[in-house]
């Protein structure tokens, strides 16, 4: 066998491993998101000082971003640290100054704000098209919305399909983490895929 076919086989094997690894990570995130629905969580977004890294607010409270942060943490991915480190290097690219008047990062809250997560996923993950086709949203994808009160919201797409044909979302909109058919209930502002393990 010549060197060219061997190299092509090696590249093909590497590509297949990357695809399998990405699918595996998406499936793990899907399972972690579904597991979040078993937790009893009271909606509470107040500012709380937490350890860094791997810090978290008390397990019985949280908001929509905490669903995402906690699901990723089950995969060994600490969004608190990753968002904080990226914001330290590129603070001006994040909306913290414009939206909250902040002059520097705050590892207690930065990763718990949807606008910051949107910038982080755009920068470090993959920003996907926002469509009205439910098949474009895969298990493990992240979706952000603008609620009627103009507040931002985030949730995780799952492999559970509703009677409507839409994939169900795990999110916390005020009553703890729930699995619901709500993908197209509000204006979608972002669609992302993030799964880097390092």
Secondary structure as UniProt FT lines:
FT   HELIX           3..36
FT   TURN            37..38
FT   STRAND          42..43
FT   TURN            59..60
FT   STRAND          61..62
FT   HELIX           64..73
FT   TURN            74..76
FT   HELIX           79..89
FT   HELIX           91..93
FT   HELIX           96..100
FT   TURN            107..109
FT   HELIX           110..112
FT   HELIX           114..124
FT   STRAND          126..127
FT   HELIX           134..136
FT   TURN            139..140
FT   STRAND          142..146
FT   TURN            148..149
FT   STRAND          152..161
FT   TURN            163..164
FT   STRAND          167..171
FT   STRAND          178..180
FT   TURN            183..184
FT   STRAND          187..193
//
